[in-house]
Amino acid sequence: MYAKPACRWWGNKNFTPKLFVNFRLDEAVPDDNFYKIPKKNLDLNFIYKETKSVYSHTGIPGIDPIVFFKMLLVGYLENICTYRKLEREFQNRLDLRFFIDHDLGDTIPDHSTICKTRKRIPREVFDKVFDHILKLCIDAGLVGGKTQSIDSAYINANASLDRMQEVKLLDRDHDEYLREVFDQDLPDNFTTKDKIARVNKLQKDLEMHAKSRKKKYDAFYGPNRKNSRRTFSNATHRSSTDPDARVAKKSGKPRVLCHTSTMSVDTKSNVITNITAEHASKKDSQLLIRNVIKTTSRLKDNGLYLEQILADAGFSSGENYALLEQMDIEAFIPLHGTYETHREAFKYDGRRNAFTCANGQILKPSYTKFADGKRTVVYRSKKIICDKCPFRINCVNKKGIKEITSTPYKKEYERMIKRLKSQQGKISYGLRMHTVEPVFGSLQQYYGLRRMNVRGKNNASKVMLMSAAAFNLKKWMKKLINNSINGLYSMFLSLRAFKEYLILQNKKIVFLSS
């Protein structure tokens, strides 16, 4: 063992805290620090007006709303998913303190205060913060607005399948159940009794399906298996911790409780133009029009107009095609596998909107009926012609005629098929895969959207909005950095050209004097 020498020639450091320190936080943070750019260029003063109603003029002052939103943005930029870790990060870093205007002696807001403030501030304020950052991206030229790519993804909820409770549908909430599952208006001739009967039938079918699935897994794994969660259904069970979470399943993966994140991405620079949380029990096709309307509204507020929509086959439906055509929006959405242009020997004629049989008879639309809440068109043949047809034995029904049921949006389906087969359709579908899917991957891996740290669909929307806002904010900051670099480079080129000009003029003067 060597004794510690008294001299300082070994370079050992003795730390003695100073009683008084001359220190400035803005000088301690380097000029090239990442957070000095939003500190100088990001103006969020409009938040004071939007949050005035949720703050009291008496009592202990709460957290500054601008400080709150800046802390949330930092959390998603740094991929920090918990408020405790976020508080600790602000306590340890000078650049983050400088970003929220907190000096060394100022206390960082507590994690519980951040959580309570998030619950208190309404979702509309989060929407306006997202809109403000989106406007910055639009003003910077990062958003084209004409073409939007739409997709959805499951985000794991802050709940466990072990806390599921069995529920029964009551007659008083049948309308709410139908709106959630089908998200459509039923026919006018559907009475309350018909709606209740339909819900009871759906409930019975789902329970029978769950029982058969449970019986199958019991026979394979045994009655005391641990994976009993496989039999859970959204019609028979609800989460006791997060009632808005729904059971979702992907091929080859176990059932989990999720929220659905539906997002629109501009194809110019992959800027997110809209994002929201939905029930995971809904199909993608039920969420398309709502997302398009919201995206169109956000773009229209900034002087941009939506012209094209790119989406995958999950958003396909004849009703969506018709509504998008009414909105003058050109869609490139591949058809779902259940649609068929022709029916066996019956060929569809788009000009006549009719089917033609092998004997040459034309089946025209006869009437419309509702089956399982969906409107279908019935194409019928003429009995007089069918009686003389040699193929009638294996063709007609008991009434002696042939009936074919099809979708009322057959023309829209056929136009979509033709559009997708075009060269523009092939290019557009490839463009979708290179825009929205990488953005979803980035949000989940690097912007704190891997799993929800909140409960409820409203709070989940707040999380998604702030994660998307942080994503857009980083793109806007990169644009500012590139503009400043390009400006310095152009200034350097201009100075160099001016220097060469002066040298050239000096040579001319010397030549003339000689």
HUVEN-V58602 format. One line per field, one symbol per residue. psi: psi as a letter, one per 30 degrees, with the letter a starting at -180 (. if undefined). Layout:
psi=???
This chain:
psi=kkkklflgffgkkkkjkkekkjkkefffklfgkeffefeefjjgffeeefgefgklglakkakkeeeeeeeeeeeeeghjfkfeeeeeeeffkeeeeeeghjlefkkkkleeeeeeeeeeklfeeeeeeeeeeeeeeeffgfkefekkkklllkkklilkffgkkklkklffgeeeeeeeefhlkllfgjleeeeeeeeeeeeeeeeeeeeeeeeeeefeflfglfhffffklfffllkfejffklklklkgllklklkkjkkkkkfeghkkfkklklkffklefffeeeeeeeeeeeeefgglkkekkklaffgkkeeeeeeeeeghkkkijkklffkkeljcfjkkjeefhlkklfggkkjlkelklkkhgkklkkkklkeeeefgkfgfegelaffglkkkklkfheeeeeeeeeeffleeeeeeeeeefgdeeeeeeeeeefhggekkglkkeeeeeeeeeeeeeeeeeeeeeeeeeeeeeeeeeeeeeeeeeeeeeeeeeeeeeeeee.
